[in-house]
Amino acid sequence: MPLVAVYDTKPYDRDYLGPAATAAGFTCRFHEFRLNADNAALAQGADAVCIFVNDQADRPTLERLAAVGVRHIALRCAGYNQIDLTAARELGLTVTRVPAYSPHAVAEHSIALLLALIRKIPRAHNRVRELNFSLAGLVGFDLYGKTAGIIGTGQIGRLTAQILRGFGMRVLACDPAPDGTWAATHEIAYVELNELLYSSDIISLHLPLTPSTHHLINPQTIALMKPASVLVNTSRGRLIDTAALIAALKSGQIGGVALDVYEEEAGVFFEDLSGGVLADDELSRLLTFPNVLITSHQAFLTHEALTEIARVTAENLRRIAGREPATSGTCI
């Protein structure tokens, strides 16, 4: 039975991917550590490796994987900025991904973060658990009648926009490839980025990480935002310049932030660091703000999404091993 080496695994990976891979005719060798050049040789004997968002698949790593006989890199995620695609092609490595697992999961988590932040749910919950039933300091604000700006209108961005329209919000959108039919159907207006930043009370990011989107939220774009606006990011951490974000929170230019991703999350998110000291000074500073809410890259973590990730990953493994064409959108 062909072998796949699965890196950066947690119990839920074993629970969902293990049975799906077995059904596809593969045996999984699960590793808890992340893939990098130093441990790539441990994939010896594997036909494929399966990696996640914080695994390192640069040229040296890929060269070592190819040297031990690996021919397929199966990403169990949608994003692929962690892999050197040029090197993969030169080495004859096939790269597949899961282009869409559950856009509803991420869109709904974006809204959950937003509501929890603006209604101060975590603070209220902690008070009540300590038998403090005071409402002082818990004043929030309505979404109804406010303006939301959606930057990026792929599947997740569109779903997020539609949910916010359901709250009675005016929704603006910005995307290099606007979908006019969708926008007209849901009464959403496409505008230029500067207008969106200037006009929006809530800004939600739904973009891939590319050279052009890296630090899209920076001192210059923050200065264009409506004072005390709220920023939500469930896409990629490096869309935001963290130092600039902290400065804007301190000045009050940004009124609140809800994050499920962070630009230096590797080695922190997905790990239990509760027994030690957090070495990342910027993340430590963010965690001190009462108007910042952070979850550790869990927007995808629903039963439906994990089931689909396992299904598509296993299907990619089966097809590539059998030299069949990958399904549309999965082969990079």
ABEGO torsion letter per residue (X at the ends): XBBBBBBGBBAAAAAAAAAAAAAAGBBBBBBABBBBAAAAAAABGBABBBBBAABBBBAAAAAAAAAAGBABBBBABABAAABBAAAAAAAGBBBBBBABABAAAAAAAAAAAAAAAAAGAAAAAAAAAAGBABABGABBBBABGBBBBBBEBBAAAAAAAAAAAAAGBBBBBBBABBBAAAAAAAGBBBBBAAAAAAABABBBBBBBBBAAABGABBAAAAAABBBGBBBBBABBAAABBAAAAAAAAAAGABABBBBABBAAABGABGBBAAABBBABAAAAAAAABAABBBBBGAAABBAAAAAAAAAAAAAAAAAAAAGBBBBBGABX
